[in-house]
């Protein structure tokens, strides 16, 4: 196990917490959509009916795809702001802070090139496309906006499952690979080091 797995995990949790706080502040600027509360109640009731076996699987899926589509469509402004924040923080901010986010700085770790070249902003974009699910989130949003509710329900569900699989695989790679590089590091040609390693 690499010595810096836990600092990486903690730095990620710190960064996600900070972004959640910032998103919470920005969400006050988004006009309240009362439709979200109604749709949440409808979705909860639909799940209860299915669990109580009042409706079968086919009816559940037929009714839920409409509710899920409407609910996610109503949340679009919040999701769009979240994407902008993630790109700004994990790509732009990290690039201009030489491979460190606030979480990484606290935990004294840094993203560097795997072959000692200087990292470009493209490296951070490729990295974030995978580890921060930017690519999958963009595909989900594109499906939501342009492909209709039937396609969105199934493709959106598949992409969300794919996000979970990538998260698990990357976690195991970081934990068990000798170099501690995850899938995102292989794609972006990066690695994460302890700050002390730079001075060696």
C-alpha positions in Angstrom: 0.0 0.0 0.0 1.4 3.4 -1.0 2.1 5.6 2.0 0.1 8.5 0.5 -3.2 6.7 -0.2 -4.9 8.1 2.9 -3.6 11.6 2.4 -5.1 11.4 -1.1 -8.4 10.1 0.2 -8.6 12.8 2.8 -7.6 15.6 0.4 -10.4 14.4 -2.0 -12.9 14.5 0.9 -11.7 18.0 1.9 -12.1 19.2 -1.7 -15.5 17.7 -2.2 -16.7 19.3 1.1 -15.4 22.7 0.0 -17.1 22.4 -3.3 -20.3 21.3 -1.7 -20.2 24.4 0.5 -19.5 26.7 -2.5 -22.3 25.0 -4.4 -24.6 25.6 -1.4 -23.8 29.3 -1.5 -24.5 29.5 -5.3 -27.7 27.5 -5.0 -29.2 30.5 -3.2 -28.9 32.4 -6.4 -31.0 29.8 -8.3 -34.7 30.6 -8.3 -36.6 28.1 -6.2 -38.3 25.4 -8.3 -41.3 24.2 -6.4 -41.8 21.5 -9.0 -38.7 19.6 -7.5 -40.5 19.1 -4.1 -43.6 17.8 -5.9 -41.6 15.5 -8.1 -39.6 14.2 -5.1 -42.8 13.3 -3.3 -44.2 11.6 -6.4 -41.0 9.6 -6.8 -41.0 8.6 -3.2 -44.6 7.5 -3.4 -43.9 5.5 -6.6 -41.0 3.7 -4.8 -43.3 2.9 -1.8 -46.0 1.5 -4.1 -43.4 -0.7 -5.8 -41.9 -1.9 -2.5 -45.4 -2.6 -1.2 -46.1 -4.6 -4.4 -49.0 -2.4 -5.4 -47.5 -2.0 -8.9 -45.3 -4.4 -11.0 -41.9 -3.7 -12.5 -43.2 -2.7 -15.9 -45.6 -0.1 -14.4 -42.9 1.1 -12.0 -40.4 1.7 -14.9 -43.0 3.3 -17.2 -44.0 5.8 -14.5 -40.6 6.4 -13.0 -38.9 7.3 -16.3 -41.2 10.3 -16.6 -40.7 11.4 -13.0 -36.9 10.9 -13.1 -36.6 12.8 -16.4 -38.7 15.7 -15.0 -36.8 15.8 -11.7 -33.4 15.8 -13.3 -34.5 18.4 -15.8 -35.7 20.6 -13.0 -32.3 20.2 -11.3 -30.4 21.2 -14.5 -29.3 24.7 -13.3 -27.7 23.2 -10.1 -26.0 20.4 -12.1 -24.6 23.0 -14.6 -23.2 25.2 -11.8 -21.7 22.1 -10.2 -19.9 21.2 -13.4 -18.5 24.8 -13.8 -17.3 24.7 -10.2 -15.6 21.3 -10.7 -13.8 22.4 -13.8 -12.8 25.7 -12.3 -11.4 24.0 -9.1 -9.9 20.7 -10.3 -8.7 22.0 -13.6 -8.0 25.7 -13.6 -7.2 26.3 -9.9 -5.1 23.1 -9.6 -3.2 24.0 -12.8 -2.3 27.5 -11.5 -1.4 26.1 -8.1 1.2 23.7 -9.5 -0.8 20.5 -9.0 -2.4 21.3 -5.7 -6.0 21.9 -4.6 -6.7 23.2 -1.1 -7.2 19.6 0.1 -3.9 18.5 -1.5 -2.1 21.5 0.1 -3.4 20.6 3.5 -2.4 16.9 3.1 1.0 17.9 1.5 0.5 16.1 -1.8 0.8 17.2 -5.4 -0.1 16.1 -8.9 3.0 15.9 -11.1 3.9 14.5 -14.5 4.8 10.8 -14.6 7.7 11.4 -17.0 9.1 14.6 -15.4 7.7 16.9 -18.2 5.8 20.0 -17.2 2.1 19.5 -16.9 -0.2 21.4 -19.2 -3.8 22.3 -18.6 -4.7 19.5 -20.9 -3.3 17.0 -18.4 -5.6 18.3 -15.8 -8.5 18.3 -18.2 -8.0 14.6 -19.1 -7.5 13.8 -15.4 -10.6 15.5 -14.3 -12.7 14.1 -17.1 -12.2 10.7 -15.5 -11.7 11.2 -11.7 -14.3 14.0 -11.4 -16.7 12.4 -13.9 -16.8 15.5 -16.0 -17.0 13.5 -19.2 -19.8 11.2 -17.9 -21.7 14.2 -16.4 -21.6 16.0 -19.8 -22.9 12.9 -21.5 -25.7 12.6 -19.0 -26.6 16.3 -19.5 -26.5 15.9 -23.2 -28.8 12.9 -23.0 -31.1 14.8 -20.8 -31.3 17.9 -23.1 -31.3 16.3 -26.5 -32.3 12.6 -26.6 -35.7 12.5 -24.8 -36.9 10.8 -21.7 -36.9 7.2 -22.9 -33.2 7.3 -23.9 -32.3 9.4 -20.9 -33.8 6.9 -18.4 -31.8 3.9 -19.6 -28.6 5.6 -20.9 -28.5 7.9 -17.8 -28.9 5.0 -15.5 -26.1 3.1 -17.3 -23.7 6.1 -17.2 -24.4 6.5 -13.4 -23.5 2.8 -12.9 -20.4 3.4 -15.0 -19.4 6.3 -12.7 -19.6 3.9 -9.7 -17.5 1.3 -11.5 -14.8 3.8 -12.5 -14.7 5.1 -8.9 -14.2 1.5 -7.5 -11.7 0.5 -10.1 -9.7 3.7 -9.6 -9.7 3.3 -5.8 -8.3 -0.2 -6.1 -5.7 0.9 -8.6 -4.5 3.7 -6.3 -4.5 1.4 -3.4 -2.8 -1.7 -4.9 -0.6 -0.5 -7.8 3.0 -0.1 -6.9 3.1 3.4 -8.3 -0.2 4.4 -6.8 -1.6 5.6 -10.2 -5.3 5.4 -10.9 -7.0 5.1 -14.2 -7.2 8.9 -14.4 -3.4 9.1 -13.8 -2.7 6.7 -16.7 -4.9 8.6 -19.1 -3.4 12.0 -18.1 0.2 10.7 -17.7 0.2 12.0 -14.1 1.0 10.8 -10.6 0.5 12.0 -7.1 3.5 12.5 -4.8 4.1 13.6 -1.3 5.6 17.1 -1.3 8.7 15.8 0.4 9.4 13.6 -2.6 10.1 16.7 -4.8 13.1 17.7 -2.7 14.8 14.2 -3.0 
